Amino acid sequence: MSYQKISTNKPYIRVRPPGPNARKVLQKDKRYISPSYTRAYPLVAERGKGIMIEDPDGNRYMDLNAGVAVCTTGHCHPEIVRVIKEQSERLIHMIGTDFYYALQSDVAEELTKITPGRFAKKVFLANTGAEAVEAAIKLARFIQRRPRMIAYIGAFHGRTMGALALTASKATQRRHFSPMLSDVTHIPYPYCYRCVFNLTHPKCDFACLSYLEDIIFTKVAPPEDVAAVVIEPIQGEGGYVVPPDSYFQRLTKICQKYGILLIADEIQTGMGRTGKMFATEHWKVEPDIICIAKGIASGMPLSAMVSRATLQKWPAGAHANTFGGNPVCCIAALKTIELLKKSLVKNARITGEYLINRLKKLQNKFHFIGDVRGKGLMVGIEIVKDRNTRAKDPERRNKIVEHCFKKGILVLGCGENNIRFAPPLIITKNDIDIALEIFENVLKGK
Ligand code: PLP
C-alpha cells in the first residue's frame, strides 16, 4: 500500500488514530513486547522527515518531542542519512574497546572541545544514557574511593541498577527492585514553583543548599564519604524544572569545599537543546564529569561520559563495552555536531524564546496553565486545578496530551502534571504557529 509522502509541516489526520494498520502493529506488540515500556499513546511511527512523523495509515503528525529529545536534526536529516549509508558500506563494527578506528577518537576530540571547561578531558563512549551514567558512577567511585552519592528528588538518570539508584522520578521505576546501590541520598531539586521548604526565591537564600550542608552532611552523609553530586542542569522527566540563577555557582562551591565531584547529567539538556551546546553553560558551570546521550547522534545509539582527563586514571579493563562508539553512530554524531554548530543551537535559542512567549500568552487565556518555563527548545508547562493553590491536575494533563495526538501534534507529559515541548532543533517559528494553533484548540476542548 502506498501513502502520500510527507511533504508539508502541516499535521493531517486522515483516519482516527490508531487506524487499521496501526492497530495491527499494536496487536503484535501486545503479544510479543515487554509490558514494562511506558507507552504515552498509541502512535505507530512508520516514517519521519524533518519535524514530521507519518503513521502506517497515512496520518501525519508534528513531532514536538523529537523522539524524546533525540532527533535534534529532525527525522532522517539527508546529511545524516548520507553519512550513515556511506559509513555502513565501509565499516559497521570492529569493537572499539579492543581495537582502534579513527572515528572514535574523532568524536571524542569533538566532545572535549564542545563541552564546558577549558581543561584536558577524556571520553568513554557507550550506547545509552544509563550507560553514560553508570560510567560516571564507576569513575567517581574509582577515583574518589568514597562510597556515597548525592542525587535529587525528581531525578531521572536511567533504569540500569546504578543509574536507577540515582533516579527518583516515579515510584514505579523503583518498586520491587531494591536493594539498589546503597548510600545514595536524594535532596530536593531547586523546584521554586513547588518549593518543599515553602519559601520563595531569592528570599530563601538557597535553603535547599543549606539543607545539604547543614542537615545532610552533618547527620546523614558525611561529605568526606561523598564521591559526587549528580544533577540534571534542568530536571527533565521530573517536570522540566529550571533552577534559579546562582544555584549552580553555590552548589559548585560546596562541591569544591568538600572535594566532591560535580557530575552533570546533560543527557536530555545537552547537544544544543537549551539554546547552548550544554545547559550548564547558561550558568558558567564546568562540571568534572558530563553525561551525554539522546541528541548526540540524531537517533543513532551513542552516549558518552566526558571527564577531566586527570580523573581517568583507571587501568585497562576497569570499564569497557562491546558496542560503545560504533563507527556508524560516531559518524552520525560528527555530522550532528557539525549541523548543531552551524545553525541549530542558535535556532533552538531563537525559536525557543518564541515558543515560550507564545505559551505565556496562552497562559493568560487558560486558567489551568500554572507555569511556563524552560530554556531554548526544552519547554514545559504545568497543568493545575487552581493557579493560587497550584494543585496539580494530572487528569487534565493526560487528556490534553492524548487529545493533541488525535489532532496531529505529538507532545509528552513529564512530572505528574506537566507537558513538555522538546521539538527537533530545526523547527521554525512558522511550524510553532501551526502547532500552537492546534494546541490552543485542544486547550479549548475542540
Ligand atoms: N538521564 C536523563 C536526564 C534522561 O532524560 C534519560 C532518559 O530519558 C536518561 C538519563 C537515560 O537515558 P537512556 O534511556 O538512554 O538510558
Residues whose N, C-alpha, C, O or C-beta is under 5 A from the ligand:
A	BS01	PLP	T128 G129 A130 F156 H157 G158 E232 G236 D265 I267 Q268 A293
